[in-house]
Amino acid sequence: MLFRFDYPNVWDALKTTNKPIVLYGMGNGADKVLDEMEKRGITVAGVMASDDFVRYQDFRGFTVKKQSDLENELGDFLVALCFASALPDVTAHIRKVASEHELLVPNVPVVGDAIMDADYLAQHKAEIEKAFSLLADDRSKAVFKGALDFFYTGRLPYLDLIDSDKDEVFARILRLHNESYLDLGAYRGDTVDEYLHYTDGYTRITAVEPNPKNYRKLCDHLEPIRNAEAIHAGIADQAGVMYVSKGAGRMAALNQTGGVEVPVTTVDAIDCRPTYIKVDIEGMEDRMLTGAINTLQSKPKLNLAAYHRTGDFFELILRLHAINPDYRIYLRKHPYIPCWDLNIYAV
């Protein structure tokens, strides 16, 4: 059953535990988790980081300590994971910590403030069930159910059940050949390289990146690649401007003041007639779909990030189906902790 969970909601588990709670990680993710815990009256006993990052610095009034320090002080404790990584050595260490202490992942979205709890599920139950019914194969449905279980319970083993590499996707679902490739959120060219690895030919490559520093790196990266063009822009549902912090990395802040002003365009306004589109634009995926309604009528293959907002994994399926019901829609999760690199593939 889609809504049968073997464990309580992660926030309820944190609220009712009799163990001290230790946050693992610092930065934006930990800020969001700590803010949500304060709203829910959940007490934190300490903050830890991996030994190489510990300088006994201050984070939100806590001295950041090593795991061994906190074990000496607290004995056993519950670990609340507050950062993300796909690096094998980092994820292996996370699993090592989980073998030594109970570990939960309180899921806070990259963008927005909606939290996956019982109230959220009750509000969106019909939409979630509808999106599940639209998936094209049993593996997609297993991934959807596993992601839902993870988002709700914060239990790491659910991710192990649904992880898979990308070879199957590119070989069995996307089957790229002689495409006009539109890369939205191209960063510094890493996903252009991925595309070239999985195709035996292409007609053109159009790579779009809003961050100025990344855009310059992208231009350099594309220079030796034939029929490749970089566009300095953000993507949304209508033309406009966005503001990007110089140090934003992959992230870009839309409709905020300050930073570098960057133009915003739509997929329908980009004259490249794409047959394959990759979309990873930090929570703007829904608005991208709205600005691509005409383009999507020709059914280009899609590789669409579905994890930036709490509802992306079902809302984007519903939105895509509404725009073009002829798409066959798949869902896959690639190795990452927490449930990042969860992608919709549509053909």
C-alpha positions in Angstrom: 0.0 0.0 0.0 1.3 3.5 -0.9 0.5 5.1 2.4 1.4 2.3 4.8 4.6 3.2 6.7 6.6 0.8 8.9 7.9 3.8 11.0 6.4 7.0 12.3 7.0 10.3 10.7 10.6 11.5 11.2 9.5 14.7 13.1 7.3 12.6 15.5 10.2 10.2 16.0 12.5 13.1 16.9 9.9 14.7 19.2 9.3 11.5 21.2 12.8 9.9 21.3 14.3 9.4 24.8 17.9 9.8 23.4 19.8 13.1 23.1 19.6 14.5 19.5 22.9 15.5 17.8 22.8 17.3 14.5 25.4 16.0 12.0 26.5 18.8 9.7 26.5 22.5 9.5 25.5 25.1 6.9 22.2 25.7 5.1 20.7 22.3 5.6 21.4 22.3 9.4 20.0 25.8 9.7 16.7 24.6 8.1 16.5 21.5 10.3 17.3 23.4 13.4 14.6 26.1 12.5 12.0 23.3 12.0 13.0 21.6 15.3 12.6 24.8 17.2 9.1 25.3 15.7 8.2 21.8 16.8 9.7 22.0 20.3 12.4 19.5 19.6 15.5 19.9 21.7 19.0 19.5 20.3 21.9 18.4 22.6 24.8 19.0 20.3 26.3 19.4 16.8 28.9 17.2 15.2 30.9 17.1 12.0 33.3 14.7 10.4 36.6 14.8 12.2 38.4 16.6 9.3 35.9 19.5 9.5 35.9 20.0 13.3 37.7 23.2 14.4 35.4 23.5 17.5 33.8 26.4 15.7 30.4 27.9 16.7 27.2 26.9 15.0 24.0 28.5 16.2 25.2 28.6 19.8 26.7 25.1 19.7 30.3 24.2 19.7 30.8 21.8 16.7 32.5 18.7 18.0 33.8 15.3 16.9 31.6 12.2 17.2 33.9 10.8 19.9 33.6 14.0 21.9 29.9 13.7 22.0 30.0 10.0 22.8 32.1 10.8 25.8 29.7 13.5 26.9 26.3 11.9 26.1 26.8 8.2 25.7 24.4 7.0 23.1 22.4 9.6 21.0 20.3 9.9 18.0 21.9 11.5 14.9 19.9 13.9 12.7 21.7 14.1 9.3 21.7 17.7 8.0 23.8 17.7 4.8 23.9 16.0 1.4 26.6 14.1 -0.6 27.1 11.7 -3.4 30.8 11.2 -2.7 31.4 7.5 -2.0 33.7 8.1 1.0 31.3 10.5 2.6 28.2 8.3 2.1 30.2 5.4 3.4 31.0 7.4 6.6 27.4 8.3 7.0 26.5 4.6 6.9 29.2 3.9 9.4 27.7 6.5 11.8 24.3 4.9 11.2 25.7 1.5 12.3 26.9 3.0 15.6 23.9 5.3 16.4 20.3 5.6 15.4 20.3 7.9 12.4 17.4 9.8 11.0 17.2 12.3 8.1 14.8 15.1 8.8 13.8 16.0 5.3 13.8 19.8 4.6 13.5 20.9 1.0 16.2 22.6 -1.0 13.6 25.3 -2.0 10.5 26.3 -0.1 9.3 25.4 3.3 6.7 22.6 3.0 7.5 19.7 5.3 6.5 16.0 4.6 4.5 15.1 7.7 1.1 13.6 8.3 -0.8 16.8 7.6 1.1 17.3 4.3 0.2 13.7 3.2 -3.4 14.1 4.1 -3.6 17.4 2.1 -1.9 15.8 -1.0 -3.0 12.2 -0.8 -5.1 12.3 -4.0 -2.4 14.0 -6.1 0.3 11.5 -4.9 -1.9 8.6 -5.8 -2.7 10.1 -9.2 1.0 10.6 -10.0 1.9 7.1 -8.9 -0.7 5.7 -11.3 0.8 7.6 -14.2 4.3 5.9 -13.9 5.3 3.7 -16.8 6.9 0.7 -15.2 7.1 -1.3 -11.9 10.6 0.0 -11.1 9.3 3.6 -11.3 6.5 2.7 -8.9 9.0 1.0 -6.5 11.2 4.1 -6.6 8.2 6.4 -6.0 7.1 4.3 -3.0 10.6 4.1 -1.6 11.1 7.9 -1.9 7.8 8.5 -0.2 8.8 6.2 2.6 12.1 8.0 3.0 10.7 11.5 2.9 8.1 10.5 5.5 10.2 8.4 7.9 13.8 9.7 7.4 15.1 6.1 7.4 18.2 5.6 5.4 17.7 2.0 4.3 14.8 3.0 2.0 17.4 4.8 -0.2 19.4 1.6 -0.5 16.4 -0.2 -2.0 15.8 2.3 -4.8 19.3 3.5 -5.9 20.5 2.6 -9.4 23.1 3.9 -11.7 22.4 5.9 -14.8 23.5 3.3 -17.4 20.0 1.6 -17.4 18.3 4.9 -17.9 20.3 6.0 -20.9 20.4 2.5 -22.4 16.8 1.5 -21.9 14.7 4.6 -21.5 16.3 7.7 -23.1 18.3 5.9 -25.9 19.9 9.0 -27.1 21.0 9.3 -30.8 21.6 12.3 -33.0 19.8 14.6 -30.6 19.5 18.4 -30.4 20.4 18.6 -26.7 19.2 21.4 -24.4 21.0 21.5 -21.1 19.2 23.6 -18.5 21.3 24.2 -15.5 24.5 23.2 -17.3 26.8 24.4 -14.4 30.4 24.1 -15.8 29.7 21.4 -18.4 29.6 18.2 -16.4 26.2 17.2 -17.8 27.3 18.0 -21.3 30.1 15.5 -20.7 27.6 13.0 -19.4 25.4 13.5 -22.5 28.4 13.0 -24.8 29.3 9.8 -22.9 25.9 8.3 -23.5 25.3 9.2 -27.1 26.8 8.2 -30.4 26.0 11.4 -32.1 24.2 14.8 -31.9 23.2 17.7 -34.1 23.8 20.5 -31.6 24.2 21.3 -27.9 22.7 24.3 -26.2 23.8 24.8 -22.6 22.1 27.3 -20.3 23.6 28.5 -17.1 22.6 31.6 -14.9 25.6 31.8 -12.6 28.2 34.2 -14.1 31.3 32.4 -12.8 29.9 29.0 -13.9 28.9 30.4 -17.3 32.4 31.6 -18.0 33.7 28.1 -17.1 31.0 26.6 -19.3 32.1 28.7 -22.3 35.7 27.5 -21.9 34.5 23.9 -21.5 32.4 24.1 -24.7 35.0 25.8 -26.9 36.5 22.6 -28.4 33.1 20.9 -28.8 31.6 21.4 -32.2 28.1 22.8 -32.7 27.9 23.8 -29.0 26.5 27.1 -27.6 26.3 28.5 -24.1 23.6 30.9 -23.1 23.8 33.1 -20.0 20.3 33.0 -18.6 17.9 31.6 -16.0 14.8 29.6 -17.1 11.3 30.2 -15.9 7.7 30.5 -17.3 8.2 34.1 -18.7 11.0 36.5 -19.6 12.4 38.7 -16.8 15.5 39.0 -14.7 17.0 37.1 -11.7 19.7 37.9 -9.3 22.6 35.5 -8.7 25.1 35.7 -5.8 28.7 35.6 -7.0 29.3 32.7 -4.7 26.1 30.8 -5.3 27.8 27.7 -6.9 25.1 25.6 -8.5 22.4 27.6 -6.7 20.7 30.7 -8.1 18.3 33.0 -6.3 15.3 34.0 -8.4 13.4 37.3 -8.0 15.6 38.5 -5.1 17.5 41.8 -5.0 21.2 42.0 -4.8 23.9 40.0 -6.6 24.4 40.0 -10.4 21.4 40.6 -12.6 20.9 37.8 -15.2 18.2 37.6 -17.9 15.5 35.0 -17.6 14.0 33.3 -20.6 11.7 30.4 -21.5 12.3 27.1 -23.3 9.8 28.1 -25.9 11.9 31.2 -26.6 15.1 29.3 -27.2 15.5 28.6 -30.9 17.2 25.2 -30.9 14.3 22.7 -31.5 15.5 20.3 -28.8 14.9 16.6 -29.0 16.4 16.0 -25.5 16.2 18.3 -22.5 18.0 18.0 -19.2 16.5 20.1 -16.4 18.2 20.8 -13.1 17.4 24.4 -12.1 17.1 24.5 -8.4 13.3 24.4 -7.8 12.3 26.2 -11.0 11.4 23.0 -12.8 7.6 23.6 -12.6 7.9 27.1 -14.1 10.2 25.7 -16.8 7.5 23.3 -17.8 4.9 26.1 -18.0 7.3 28.0 -20.3 7.9 25.0 -22.5 4.3 24.1 -23.4 4.8 24.6 -27.1 8.1 22.8 -27.2 6.8 19.8 -25.2 4.1 19.2 -27.9 6.8 17.6 -30.0 7.7 15.3 -27.1 11.4 15.8 -26.7 13.0 13.3 -24.3 13.2 14.7 -20.8 15.6 14.3 -17.9 14.0 16.3 -15.1 15.2 16.8 -11.5 12.4 16.0 -9.0 13.8 16.7 -5.6 14.3 20.4 -5.0 10.8 21.1 -3.6 8.9 18.8 -1.2 6.2 18.0 -3.8 8.3 17.8 -6.9 8.3 14.0 -7.1 4.6 14.0 -7.7 3.7 17.5 -8.8 6.0 17.5 -11.7 4.6 14.2 -13.0 1.1 15.6 -12.9 2.2 18.9 -14.6 4.0 17.1 -17.4 1.1 14.7 -18.0 -1.3 17.7 -18.1 0.9 19.4 -20.8 1.4 16.3 -22.9 -0.4 13.1 -21.9 1.4 11.1 -24.6 4.6 11.0 -22.5 5.6 7.7 -20.9 6.9 8.8 -17.5 9.6 7.0 -15.5 11.2 7.7 -12.1 14.7 6.8 -11.0 16.9 7.6 -8.0 20.7 7.6 -8.3 23.2 7.3 -5.5 23.0 10.3 -3.2 22.2 10.9 0.5 19.5 12.1 1.2 17.0 11.6 -1.6 18.7 13.9 -4.1 19.3 12.9 -7.8 15.7 11.7 -8.0 14.8 12.3 -11.6 11.8 12.0 -13.9 12.6 10.6 -17.3 10.0 11.0 -20.0 9.9 9.8 -23.6 
